[in-house]
C-alpha cells in the first residue's frame, strides 16, 4: 500500500507538477508516486478549480477557425493559425494529451 498524502500535500504536488514541464511519468517517478495517482490528483484539482473539461470552439464558418491556442496539463501548448478544420485541431489536442514527452 502506498503512502497516504493529505489533500494539502496532493495540491502542492499538483502545483509543482504543473510548473515542472515534465511528463506525468517522469515527475511521478521523481516524487515517488504512481502515475495513476498523479493523474487522479490532477483530475481532482481540475474539478476543484471548476475548469470545464471541454469547451466549444466556433469558427467564422462551419468547420473552420481563424486561430486557436490550446493549453494542456503540464504546460503543453498547441497553437494553430489559419483556417484549420475543428476536427483536426481536436484530434491533435487529444493526441498530444495521450503522448507525453519523456
MOGI-V837055 format. One record per residue. RES is the residue in three letters. PHI is phi in whole degrees, 0 to 359 (999 if undefined). D_CENTER is the distance of its C-alpha to the mean C-alpha in Angstrom with 2 decimals. Layout:
res = <RES:RES>
phi = <PHI:PHI>
d_center = <D_CENTER:D_CENTER>
//
This chain:
res = <UNK:UNK:UNK:UNK:UNK:UNK:UNK:UNK:UNK:UNK:UNK:UNK:UNK:UNK:UNK:UNK:UNK:UNK:UNK:UNK:UNK:UNK:UNK:UNK:UNK:UNK:UNK:UNK:UNK:UNK:UNK:UNK:UNK:UNK:UNK:UNK:UNK:UNK:UNK:UNK:UNK:UNK:UNK:UNK:UNK:UNK:UNK:UNK:UNK:UNK:UNK:UNK:UNK:UNK:UNK:UNK:UNK:UNK:UNK:UNK:UNK:UNK:UNK:UNK:UNK:UNK:UNK:UNK:UNK:UNK:UNK:UNK:UNK:UNK:UNK:UNK:UNK:UNK:UNK:UNK:UNK:UNK:UNK:UNK:UNK:UNK:UNK:UNK:UNK:UNK:UNK:UNK:UNK:UNK:UNK:UNK:UNK:UNK:UNK:UNK:UNK:UNK>
phi = <999:281:289:280:242:292:301:297:295:295:297:295:298:298:301:294:299:300:270:280:77:267:287:303:300:292:298:300:298:294:267:74:237:280:303:299:296:296:301:297:293:295:296:299:296:298:296:294:278:73:282:289:287:226:232:292:242:242:256:294:225:307:83:224:226:268:179:206:230:239:251:256:305:87:84:288:241:240:240:232:252:93:261:267:299:302:299:297:297:297:295:297:298:296:295:295:292:282:266:272:290:283>
d_center = <27.22:24.49:24.72:24.14:21.98:22.60:20.13:20.61:19.97:16.69:15.49:16.77:15.04:11.58:12.80:14.02:11.00:8.99:12.17:12.92:11.31:11.74:10.22:9.95:13.40:15.04:14.01:15.04:18.25:19.10:18.77:20.63:18.23:17.17:13.73:14.21:14.92:11.93:9.64:12.12:12.14:8.45:9.26:12.50:11.34:9.49:12.83:14.90:13.55:14.38:11.39:11.82:9.58:11.43:13.61:16.78:17.49:21.22:23.08:26.59:27.89:26.65:24.12:23.63:21.83:23.06:19.82:16.11:13.31:9.65:7.08:3.50:2.31:5.77:7.34:7.35:9.39:11.33:14.70:17.38:20.88:23.70:24.11:21.65:21.63:18.86:18.62:18.09:15.21:13.53:14.34:13.14:9.61:9.75:11.43:9.19:6.32:9.42:11.12:10.02:12.54:15.15>
//
